[in-house]
Structure formats: C-alpha cells, structure tokens
Amino acid sequence: MAAGPIVNGNGAAKEPIIEVRDVVAGFGERTVLDHIDLTVYRGEVLGFVGGSGAGKSVLLRTIIGLVPKRDGSIKVFGVDMDEANDEERQAVERRWGILFQQGALFSSLTVKENIEFPVREYLNLSPRLLDELAIAKLEMVGLDASACDKFPSELSGGMIKRVALARALALDPEIVFLDEPTSGLDPISAADFDTLIATLQQTLGLTVFMVTHDLDSLHTVCDRIAVLANGKIIADGSMDTMLASQHPWLQAYFHGKRARLDASPLKPR
C-alpha cells in the first residue's frame, strides 16, 4: 500500500526522500518483502513496525543495499539506486547515517576511532580535526571527551547506542536509519534515547527511518507509522490512525496489555 502525498503545516506537499516501489526481497525460497510500497518524506520520523521476524530490518537493509532485492525500485533523494553509478551511489550514501541494532561498533577500535571511521572513508582531514569532530559528535549525543579512548567492551548498553548514533551523525547526514535503537535498554535509558532522537531531529532537521517494536518510541517520537505483516504494508498513518484501525493485528499490538494510550509526544505534531 503506497502512502499518498502528505502536506506540511502550510498545506504544501512534502518532499519524498525515500521511495520504495513494488520491492520484493527474501532469502532462498522465502519471500520476506512482497511487493512493498513506502514513501518517507523530508523531515519526518517514520516508525516501521511489525512482529518479530516480519522483515522490518530487511527493508532497512534493502534500502541501504545490504540485502539485494528481487524486484521493484528504490529511489533515495530522487536517485534510482539500481541505475546509479559508483560515484552517484557514494554521493547518496554520504548523505545518510546508520545505527545498526546493538550498535555494531568495531570492538577493536576506541570510541573516537569508531566515530572517525566513516569520516576517514570520505574525507581527508588532519588528525586534529578528526579528534575535534569526534568530540563534537559525542557532545551532540550527550557524552564527552572522557569517553574517547574507551573501547566498546568498557561501555554500558546506553553508551554503546549513543556512540553508535554519534558515528551515524559523523558526516552530518540528512537521513538517519535507526534499527531497533532502544532494544536492550532499560526503560529510563530508552526514554532518554527517545528524547535524544526527538531533539536531534528537531535541531538538525533530520529525516528518520526507525525500525522499532517499542510502543513508547512510536507514541513519543514518530510522526507516522508503517506496519509490516505477512510481507505487506497493512497500515500507514498517524498514531491516531493505528489506534482507530479495526485490523486484528493492529488491535492486538496497539491495544494489548503493553499498550500506552496516555503518551505525551516529545515533539509538536
């Protein structure tokens, strides 16, 4: 199900940044994504939700090119990723940042080296500028220079997520992909991380594609929610749309025992 154009507060159509059209992807004989259509608009936080094993992370990895698709097309910033040459693809990839599930920091690198890693790939900066950039990104996510020389094994779960987010922001991206950003965090740390995401989105004007199963994140951070089940997008809209739906899966998910119906948003709608 494709999302129609959405408008901003001035009534103008928002700019599509990610356009997924008729995408099919899977592993072996199993089809995980079955002719998926989805649009993500500039400046919004899209929450992508579904049951365990539904294929939420598969779509994220398909968009960024880690999982090959079998059919369909994907455009990012208007660039068809199948037709792009190496230079065009690199130009697009430089405009996004990724926080993988569990952080995916390089265990043999320090915090500073992890943050500097994507910068070294694309830019030729002096060691002094690299260090200044790493510290600036750490401060952006609520950490300081004292964390620079630590290794991932010395960090708490919450710190790992913050360092991974700092690395995702290293190249000042326009899009940030977040794969289960609050998984494994205690409720207080998860709430703090939600607040951080909302603050960064508002401050930097980011477009955020967030794969999550966290109902609190969906309530407090996301502008729009897309739901994946049985390889299809079964719903796409605001939290109010999700709560009003009579679809059995949505009823069970959003009105179940863990539902949070009294959430106050962290950002203006």
N, C-alpha and C positions, 0 to 999 in steps of 0.2 A: 504494500500500500504506500503510495507516494504522498509525501506531505505537500499540500498546496502552498503557495506563497504566503508568508506571514508578513505583517506590517509592524513598523515601529510606532512610537507614540505620536508621530506626526502624520501617520497614515501612509507613509511611503513604503514600498516593498523593500524588504531586507535583501541583502546581497547573499546569494548562495556561495558558500566557501567549499563545502564538500558535497559532491553529487554522486550518489551511488545509484546505478540504474541496472535493474534486471540481473543482479550479480548472483552467480552460483559458485559455491565453493564447498569443498569437503575433503575427506581423506579416504583413499581406497574406494570401496563401493558405497561408502556412507556420504550422503549429501547433508551438509550442515546448514548452509545458507541456500535457500531455494527461491531464486528469482527475487532478491531483496531490492526494494527501492527505498532510499532515505536521503534527505537533504539536511545539511547543517548550515545554519546561517551565521553571518559575521556577528560576533559579539555575544552570542548566546551560549548558555551552558546546557548541553543536551545530555540527559541521563539515559543510558542504554541499559535496559534491564531485561532479565529473563531467568528462567530456572537454571539450576546447576547443570552444566553440560549442554545448555541450549545453543551455544555458539556465540555468546557476546564477545568474548575476546577474539574469536576467529574473525569477526567482521573488522574489528580494530586492526588486527594483523594483516588482513587482506587489503585494507585501505592503505596501510603504510608499506605494503609489498613483501611482507614476510611469509604470507600464505598465498600461493598462486590461485587465482580464480579460474573457473572453468568456462564462465560465460559472463556477459554483461560488460559494463564500462564504469570506470571511476574517474571523476574529474576533481582535482584539487586546485583552487584558485583559477578555475577555468581551463586548466591543463589536463588533457586526457593522458593518464599515466601510462597507457599502453602505447600511445603514439609518441610520447616524449623521448627525445634522445638523452644521452647520459648527462649532458650539460643542463638541459631543461629539468630533468628529474632531480639533480643535485640542487638546483635553484629552489625547487619546491620543498625538498627535504630540509633545506636550511631554514625554512620558514615555519617548521613545526618542531615541537619538543615532545618527548615521550617519557612517561613514568610507567614503567612496567610493574606488573604485580610483584609484590615482595621487594620492590626497589631495584633489583638486578644490578647492584653496584659491583664493580670489579673488586674482588676480595683482596687482590694483591696490591691494589692502589690505595693511597690515602684519600681522605675526603677531598682535599684540594685537587689531587690528581684526577679523581673521578669527575669533578666538575669541569676541569680544564680539558678533559678528553675530547668532547665534541668541538671545542674551540680550536684545538690543535689540528683537527681534521680539516677545518675550513679556513682558518685564519693564520697569519704569520705574525704573532705578537711576541714581544720581548718577555722574558721570564717575569720581570717586574709587573708588566701589565696583566699577564696571566694571573699572577697572585692577587693583584688588586681586583680583577674581575671575579675570581673565586670567592674572595671575602665579601664583595658586594652582593653576590648571589646568595651566599649564606645568610647575610643580614636580611635579605629580602624574604627569606623563609623562616626568620625568627631564630637563627643561630648566629654564632660569632666566630672570630678568627681562632678561638681556642680549640675549635673542632678540626681545623685544617689538617693537622698531622696525625689524626686518629685513623685507624683502619676500620672498615665496616664491622668487623668482629667486636670492636670496642663500643659500638653504638647500640642504643635501645631501638626498639621497633619504630617508635615515633621519630627518632632522629634519622633512621635509615630512610624513612619516607620523605623527610624534609630535605635530606641531602640529594636524594633521587630527584625531587622536584627542583632543587637548585640546579642540578645538571640539566634537567629538561628546559630550564629557562636560560641556560648559558648563552645561547645565540639570539636572545630576545625574540622568541618565536611569536607568530600571530595565532597559531593553533597549538593547543596542548592536549595530547591524548593521555588520559588517566585510566589505567587498568586496575580496577578494584583498589582505589587509593586508601581506603580506610580499613581494608581487611587486615585482621591480625592485631588491630589496635584496641585498647580498652576504650570504654565509652567516652571518657574525658578527652583522651588523646584524639579519638575520632572526631569529636565535636570541635576541638581546636583546629584539626586539619580542615574540616569543612569551612570554618571561619576563615582560615588562611586562603583557601581556594577562592572563596567569595570575594575576599579583599583584593587578592591579586587580579581576579577577573575584572573587577570594577576599576582598579587603579591602572592596569595595563591595557584594558580593552581586549582581553584575550577571547578567542573562541575556544570553548572547551568541549571535548568529546569524552564523556566519562562513562566507562563501563562500571557498573556497580550493582550490588544487591542490597545496599544499605538504605533502608527506608528513611532514616533521618537525613541522609545526604539528598535523597530525592525530594524530600519536603523542603529542605532549607536552602539548597544551593541551586537546584536545576530550574531553568526556565521552561523546559519542555522535556517530555519523556517519550521514548520509543520502546515498545515492548516486543521481544522476540520469543516466539513459541512455535515449535514444530517447523522450524526453518523459515517462518514467515514473520513479517511485522504485523502484529494483530491489533496494535493500537499506537497512536501517535498524537500527543497533545499535552495540555497542561495537567497539573496535578488534579485540578477540578474535573477534567475530562476522565482521568483514571478513576477517580472516586465515584463518578456518576455511571461508569460503564457497568453493564449487566453481564459482561463476559465472565464465565465461571473462573477462569484463571485470574483475571484482574480482581474479581470479588475476593477470591481466596488470598491473593497477595496483599492487596491494599486495605482489606477489611478483616484480615485474620487476627490472630492473637497478638502478633507483634506490630499491628498497625499503629500509626502515630497520627491521630487526627487533630491534635491540638498544636501542631508545629507552627512556630512563627518564622517567616522567612528571614534569612540573613541579608537579603538584598531586595531592593524595590522591584516590583513587577511592572 
